[in-house]
Amino acid sequence: MIVVGATNSNNDSMTTFSSWGPLDDGRLKPDVVGPGCESAGEGYIRSTLPGDIYGGTGWCGTSMAAPAVSGIAALVIEQYRTTFGPTPLPSTVKAILLQTAVDLDAGTSYYNPGPDFASGYGRVDAQAAADLIIAQKAREDQVGNAATDTFYFDVAPSTPSIQVTLAWDDEPGANNANPALVNNLDLILTEPNGTTIHLPWVLNPASPSNSATTGTDSINNVEQVTVASPAAGTWKVEVVGTSVPVGPQHYSLAGQSFAPPSTVQFESSDYSVDEAAGMATITATLNTISPVDVTVNYATQMGTATPDVDYTVVSGTLTFTTGVTLQTFSVPILDDDIDETDETVSLELTDPMSATLGTPNVATLTILDDDPLPSVAFASSEFSVIESAMTATVTVTLSNPSAEAVTVDYLGTDGTATVIDDYAPISGTITFTAGVTTTTFSVSIVDDDVSEPDETINLALANPSVSATLGTPATAVLTIMNDDDWIIYLPVVLRN
């Protein structure tokens, strides 16, 4: 809704019949004024009436001003559709009309610099409103409770003044509520130095003839910041959802070419690095060149890789100075000789400043294992055991550690030794638990008191698990060393 007051069209002077604010809760009304009479000339306003009958002498009133403003509002909607496509929010029409209104400051007790309770934000200007839309100096967005939307615009040197208007279509208040405002937004402009702020116009309802000052407005659903002789450079606009119990609240900005903050994100959602590379380089980007410096925090998070075993934990802050859209950080990779599956590290961007998080803001770094499958083999091609020891220990090795358990079958067959007579049957499976590279199996030897030559058993490895291969030697000989005394029988020679 736009509340319209009436002025004299020939000199913008105030009519005697136009109502002034404030409202009971202190809100500023009217919003704007339009021509509702003439203090000279014909002395009235020609306004279209039903039946194409035009007004004549004595036809003055806000009923003449309101149609003029309504017609301009229709032109604003038409131009907005032509420039932007969709139909503007009601708050957008209002923001544009108030932003481009001509401030009435005649040095009277009721016309004062900035808004006042007689003329609101000033007299509507159709041409200025259309030109603002054509220049695309309006924006619609939304903000939630306790959230802040940030935009930027540039100011050239020697610019005489800047102005930004914020308007929103507030939720209906309760009957007789004081204040009637439900969702309270605030508008803040910050100079290029990053510290000096400018607040919107505010009026004192208790002293309605006083000139507007600046401060925090908690009763109106329109706020306007005006700065004379602004500093050249990039200004920041903040729309703060100070209290938005019913949200998010859609709002409209008018007055400048509002550039949203850049988004910061990973260049990709997936990165990979060879285990032996020693370092992984991770890239973060801005979607646009930012007019101010941007920072964002980064950190590694747990994945399937083990911190300080597979990689070194890192965290820090990336800074994108003005004009820079790409930054990198490094993740140290720790090499080992363990055969294992590829492992992952989670990466995260958080807490951007002067930017918002884009997508992806989480990513996965995959560490590609470069260690070969371990080979399983006998520790030697020859083993031996004293027959009386009754047990032979045979050692089997892996060429390099594995992150998984490795199994292999073993088997013994007769060489010159005979199963049962010289040794117990030999067969089974041995397991290398993760990280272990040496294991053994035992062969039971049959001790006897028979003097005989050393005898042999043939040993073989077979069927390694999928996480290993057969190495060399995969066969071996176990020699059973005879320890029985030989009895030598000598012939007896008799002499006569």
C-alpha positions in Angstrom: 0.0 0.0 0.0 1.2 3.5 -0.8 -0.4 6.4 1.0 -0.5 9.5 -1.2 -0.7 13.1 -0.1 -1.7 16.1 -2.4 0.4 19.1 -3.5 -0.3 21.9 -5.9 1.0 20.9 -9.3 2.2 24.3 -10.3 4.8 24.8 -7.4 4.8 21.6 -5.2 3.3 23.6 -2.3 1.2 21.8 0.2 -2.5 21.8 -0.2 -4.7 22.8 2.7 -6.7 19.5 2.7 -4.0 16.8 2.5 -3.6 14.9 5.8 -0.2 14.7 7.5 1.3 12.0 9.7 2.4 10.5 12.0 0.1 7.5 12.5 -0.8 6.5 16.1 2.2 4.2 16.4 4.6 6.9 15.0 4.9 5.6 11.4 5.6 8.0 8.6 2.7 8.9 6.3 2.1 9.9 3.6 4.6 7.9 1.7 4.7 10.3 -1.3 2.7 13.2 -2.7 1.3 13.9 -6.1 -0.5 16.7 -7.8 -4.0 17.2 -6.2 -4.7 20.8 -7.0 -3.3 24.0 -8.4 -2.7 27.2 -6.4 -2.7 29.2 -9.7 -3.8 28.8 -13.3 -7.0 26.8 -13.6 -7.1 26.1 -9.9 -8.0 22.4 -10.2 -6.7 19.1 -11.5 -8.2 17.3 -14.5 -8.8 13.7 -13.5 -10.6 11.0 -15.3 -14.0 10.3 -13.8 -16.6 7.6 -14.7 -18.3 8.3 -18.0 -15.3 10.2 -19.3 -16.4 13.4 -17.5 -13.4 15.5 -16.5 -13.2 17.6 -13.4 -13.6 21.4 -13.4 -13.5 24.3 -11.0 -13.1 23.1 -7.5 -12.0 19.6 -8.4 -9.1 19.2 -6.0 -8.2 16.5 -3.5 -6.1 13.5 -2.7 -8.6 11.7 -4.9 -6.8 13.5 -7.8 -3.3 12.8 -6.5 -3.9 9.1 -5.9 -4.9 8.3 -9.5 -1.8 10.2 -10.7 0.4 8.1 -8.5 -1.5 4.9 -9.4 -0.9 5.6 -13.1 2.8 6.1 -12.5 2.9 2.9 -10.5 1.3 1.1 -13.5 4.1 2.5 -15.8 6.7 1.3 -13.3 5.2 -2.2 -13.4 5.2 -2.1 -17.2 8.8 -0.9 -17.4 9.9 -3.4 -14.8 8.4 -6.3 -16.8 10.1 -5.0 -19.9 13.5 -4.8 -18.2 13.5 -7.7 -15.8 10.7 -10.0 -17.0 8.6 -10.9 -14.0 6.0 -8.7 -12.3 7.6 -6.7 -9.4 6.6 -7.1 -5.8 4.4 -4.4 -4.4 7.3 -3.4 -2.2 9.5 -3.0 -5.3 7.1 -0.5 -6.9 7.0 1.4 -3.6 10.8 1.4 -3.2 11.3 2.7 -6.7 8.7 5.5 -6.3 10.2 6.6 -2.9 13.8 6.3 -4.2 13.1 8.6 -7.2 10.7 11.0 -5.5 11.7 14.7 -5.5 12.5 15.8 -1.9 10.4 18.8 -1.0 12.4 21.2 1.1 11.0 24.7 0.9 12.3 25.9 4.2 8.9 25.7 5.7 8.0 24.3 9.1 6.7 21.1 7.4 8.9 20.6 4.3 12.3 19.5 5.6 15.3 17.8 4.1 14.7 14.1 3.8 11.3 12.6 4.6 8.7 14.6 6.6 5.2 14.0 7.9 3.8 16.4 5.3 5.2 15.2 2.0 6.6 11.8 3.0 9.6 11.0 0.8 8.6 13.7 -1.8 6.8 14.1 -5.0 6.7 11.2 -7.4 8.7 11.4 -10.6 7.6 9.1 -13.3 10.6 9.7 -15.6 13.1 9.1 -12.8 11.4 5.9 -11.8 11.5 4.5 -15.3 15.1 5.5 -15.8 16.1 3.8 -12.5 14.5 0.5 -13.8 16.1 0.8 -17.2 19.5 1.2 -15.4 18.6 -2.0 -13.4 19.1 -0.2 -10.1 16.6 -2.3 -8.2 16.7 -5.8 -6.7 14.4 -8.2 -4.9 15.6 -10.7 -2.3 14.6 -12.3 1.0 16.2 -12.5 4.5 15.5 -14.7 7.5 15.5 -13.9 11.2 18.8 -12.7 12.5 20.3 -13.1 9.0 22.1 -10.5 7.0 22.2 -10.0 3.2 25.1 -8.1 1.8 25.5 -6.3 -1.5 28.0 -3.9 -3.0 28.0 -0.9 -5.3 30.7 1.4 -6.6 30.8 5.2 -6.2 32.7 7.3 -8.6 34.8 10.3 -7.4 33.0 13.6 -7.0 29.6 11.9 -6.8 27.3 14.5 -5.1 25.2 12.1 -3.2 24.0 8.5 -3.0 20.7 7.1 -1.8 19.4 3.6 -1.2 15.8 2.7 -0.3 14.6 -0.5 1.3 10.9 -1.6 1.4 9.1 -4.8 2.3 5.5 -6.0 2.3 5.1 -6.7 6.0 2.9 -9.3 7.6 -0.4 -8.0 8.9 -0.2 -6.8 12.5 -2.7 -7.5 15.3 -5.6 -5.1 15.6 -4.5 -2.0 17.4 -1.0 -3.2 17.8 1.5 -0.5 18.6 3.8 -0.7 16.8 2.0 -2.4 14.0 5.3 -3.7 12.4 5.7 -7.5 12.5 8.9 -8.2 10.6 11.6 -5.6 11.4 14.4 -5.2 8.8 17.3 -2.7 9.0 19.3 -1.0 6.3 23.0 -0.2 6.8 25.5 1.4 4.4 29.2 1.1 5.1 31.8 3.3 3.5 34.8 1.9 1.5 37.0 2.3 4.6 35.0 -0.6 6.1 34.2 1.1 9.4 32.0 4.2 8.9 28.4 3.3 8.7 25.3 5.3 7.6 21.8 4.6 9.0 18.4 5.5 7.6 16.3 8.6 8.1 14.2 8.6 11.3 11.5 11.1 12.4 10.4 11.9 15.9 6.6 11.5 16.2 6.5 13.5 19.3 8.0 16.5 17.4 6.5 16.0 13.9 7.8 19.4 12.6 11.4 18.6 13.4 13.7 17.6 10.6 14.6 14.0 10.1 17.8 12.7 11.7 19.4 9.3 11.1 19.3 6.2 13.4 17.6 2.9 13.8 14.0 2.6 12.6 11.9 -0.1 14.3 8.4 1.1 13.3 8.3 1.6 9.4 8.5 -1.0 6.6 10.4 1.5 4.5 14.0 2.7 5.2 16.1 5.1 3.2 19.8 6.0 3.6 21.1 9.2 2.0 24.7 10.2 2.0 26.0 13.6 0.8 29.5 13.8 -0.8 30.1 10.1 -0.4 33.6 8.6 -0.4 34.7 7.1 -3.8 35.1 3.3 -3.8 33.0 0.2 -3.1 30.2 0.7 -0.6 28.5 -2.2 1.3 24.8 -2.5 1.7 23.4 -4.7 4.5 19.8 -5.8 4.9 19.5 -7.2 8.4 16.7 -9.4 9.5 16.6 -7.9 12.9 13.4 -9.6 13.9 11.6 -11.8 11.4 9.1 -13.9 13.3 7.2 -14.7 10.1 9.8 -15.4 7.5 11.7 -15.3 5.4 10.8 -11.8 4.5 10.9 -10.7 0.9 12.2 -7.2 0.4 13.1 -4.7 -2.3 16.1 -2.4 -2.8 16.3 0.6 -5.1 18.8 3.2 -6.0 22.0 1.4 -7.0 23.4 -1.4 -9.1 23.5 -3.9 -6.3 26.1 -6.6 -6.7 25.6 -9.7 -4.5 28.6 -11.0 -2.7 30.8 -13.5 -4.5 30.3 -17.2 -3.7 33.4 -19.2 -2.6 33.5 -22.9 -3.3 35.9 -25.7 -4.2 36.8 -25.9 -7.8 35.7 -29.5 -7.8 33.9 -31.9 -5.5 36.6 -34.6 -6.1 40.4 -34.4 -6.0 42.9 -37.2 -6.2 46.6 -37.6 -5.5 49.1 -40.4 -5.9 50.3 -41.6 -2.5 54.0 -41.0 -3.5 53.3 -37.4 -4.6 53.9 -36.1 -1.1 51.4 -33.2 -1.4 47.9 -32.6 -2.7 47.0 -29.2 -4.0 43.4 -28.1 -3.4 41.8 -25.2 -5.3 39.0 -22.9 -4.1 37.4 -20.3 -6.3 35.2 -17.2 -6.3 32.4 -17.1 -8.9 33.1 -13.4 -9.6 35.7 -10.8 -8.9 34.9 -9.4 -5.5 35.1 -5.6 -4.9 36.4 -6.3 -1.4 38.8 -8.9 0.1 37.2 -12.3 0.8 38.3 -14.8 3.4 37.2 -18.4 4.0 38.4 -21.1 6.4 39.4 -24.5 5.2 40.1 -27.8 7.1 40.6 -31.5 6.5 38.0 -33.8 8.1 38.0 -37.6 8.7 37.4 -39.9 5.8 38.7 -43.4 5.4 42.3 -42.3 5.5 44.0 -42.1 8.9 45.3 -38.7 10.1 49.1 -38.6 10.7 49.4 -42.1 9.0 48.1 -41.4 5.5 48.0 -37.6 5.6 48.8 -34.6 7.8 45.8 -32.7 9.2 45.6 -29.1 8.0 43.4 -26.1 8.6 43.7 -22.4 7.9 42.3 -19.3 6.1 42.4 -18.5 2.4 42.3 -14.8 1.4 41.1 -13.6 -2.0 42.4 -10.0 -2.4 40.4 -7.8 -4.8 40.7 -9.1 -8.3 41.8 -12.6 -7.3 39.4 -15.5 -7.9 41.5 -18.5 -7.2 43.5 -19.7 -4.1 45.0 -23.0 -3.1 46.0 -24.9 0.0 48.1 -28.1 0.3 47.5 -31.3 2.2 50.7 -33.3 3.0 50.4 -37.0 1.9 52.3 -39.6 3.9 53.7 -42.4 1.8 54.1 -46.0 3.0 54.8 -49.4 1.5 51.5 -51.0 2.6 49.3 -52.3 -0.1 45.8 -50.9 0.6 42.7 -49.7 -1.0 42.5 -46.0 -2.1 41.6 -43.9 0.9 39.8 -40.6 1.3 40.1 -37.3 3.2 37.1 -35.0 3.6 37.6 -31.3 2.9 35.5 -28.4 4.1 35.1 -24.6 3.6 33.5 -22.6 6.4 32.9 -19.1 7.7 33.3 -17.0 4.6 33.7 -13.2 5.1 32.5 -10.8 2.4 31.2 -13.8 0.5 28.7 -16.6 0.8 29.4 -20.3 0.5 28.8 -21.7 -2.9 28.6 -25.3 -4.1 30.5 -27.5 -3.6 31.8 -26.3 -0.2 32.7 -29.9 0.8 34.9 -32.1 -1.3 36.7 -35.5 -1.2 40.4 -36.0 -1.6 41.2 -39.6 -2.7 44.7 -40.9 -1.9 45.6 -43.4 -4.7 47.6 -46.3 -3.4 50.7 -47.0 -5.5 52.1 -50.0 -3.6 52.1 -53.3 -5.6 50.2 -56.4 -4.4 52.5 -58.2 -2.0 53.9 -61.5 -3.1 54.0 -64.5 -0.8 56.9 -66.9 -0.9 59.0 -69.2 1.3 61.8 -67.4 3.2 64.2 -69.9 1.6 64.2 -72.6 -0.9 65.8 -75.0 1.6 64.9 -75.8 5.1 66.3 -78.6 7.4 65.5 -80.2 10.7 67.2 -82.8 12.9 65.0 -85.9 12.9 64.9 -86.0 16.7 63.6 -82.4 16.9 60.3 -83.9 15.7 59.1 -80.5 14.5 60.3 -78.3 11.7 59.3 -74.7 11.4 58.9 -73.3 7.9 58.9 -69.5 7.4 56.7 -67.8 4.7 57.0 -64.1 3.9 55.2 -61.2 2.2 57.2 -58.9 0.0 55.5 -55.8 1.6 52.8 -55.2 4.1 49.1 -55.3 3.3 46.3 -53.4 4.8 44.2 -56.5 4.4 44.7 -60.1 5.7 46.5 -62.3 3.2 46.0 -66.1 3.1 47.9 -68.8 1.2 47.6 -72.6 1.1 50.6 -74.8 1.8 51.2 -78.5 0.9 53.9 -81.1 1.5 54.6 -84.1 -0.7 57.1 -87.0 -0.6 60.5 -86.3 -1.8 62.8 -89.1 -0.6 60.9 -89.1 2.7 57.6 -90.9 3.1 54.5 -89.5 4.6 53.5 -91.3 7.8 56.8 -93.1 8.1 58.9 -90.0 8.2 56.5 -87.0 8.7 52.9 -86.3 9.3 50.6 -85.1 6.4 51.3 -81.5 5.5 48.5 -79.2 4.3 46.7 -76.1 5.5 46.3 -72.3 5.1 48.3 -69.6 6.8 47.2 -66.0 7.3 49.1 -62.8 7.4 47.1 -60.4 9.5 47.1 -56.7 8.3 50.6 -55.3 8.4 52.4 -58.6 9.2 55.0 -59.8 6.7 56.3 -63.0 8.3 54.5 -66.1 9.5 55.2 -69.8 9.8 53.8 -73.3 9.8 55.0 -76.5 11.4 55.8 -79.9 10.1 55.7 -82.9 12.4 58.6 -85.2 12.0 58.6 -88.9 12.9 61.7 -89.9 14.9 62.9 -93.4 14.5 66.1 -95.3 15.3 66.7 -96.4 11.8 70.0 -95.4 10.5 69.2 -94.0 7.0 70.3 -91.3 4.7 68.9 -87.7 5.0 65.5 -87.5 3.4 63.5 -84.8 1.8 60.0 -83.4 1.7 58.7 -81.2 -1.1 56.9 -78.1 0.0 54.7 -75.8 -2.1 52.5 -72.7 -1.7 49.3 -72.2 -3.7 46.1 -70.2 -4.0 47.1 -66.8 -2.5 44.1 -64.6 -1.7 43.2 -61.9 -4.1 45.2 -59.3 -2.2 48.5 -61.1 -3.0 50.4 -63.0 -5.6 52.7 -65.9 -5.5 56.4 -64.9 -5.3 59.6 -66.8 -5.6 60.4 -69.3 -4.2 56.9 -70.8 -4.1 58.4 -74.3 -3.6 61.0 -75.4 -1.2 62.7 -78.6 0.1 62.7 -79.6 3.8 65.5 -82.0 4.6 65.1 -84.4 7.5 68.6 -84.9 8.8 69.2 -88.4 10.2 70.7 -88.4 13.7 70.7 -92.2 14.3 74.1 -94.0 14.7 75.2 -96.2 12.0 76.0 -99.8 13.0 78.9 -101.2 11.0 79.1 -104.9 10.8 82.6 -106.2 10.1 83.3 -109.7 8.9 84.8 -112.2 11.4 88.1 -113.7 10.2 89.1 -117.0 11.8 92.6 -118.3 11.6 93.6 -121.8 12.1 
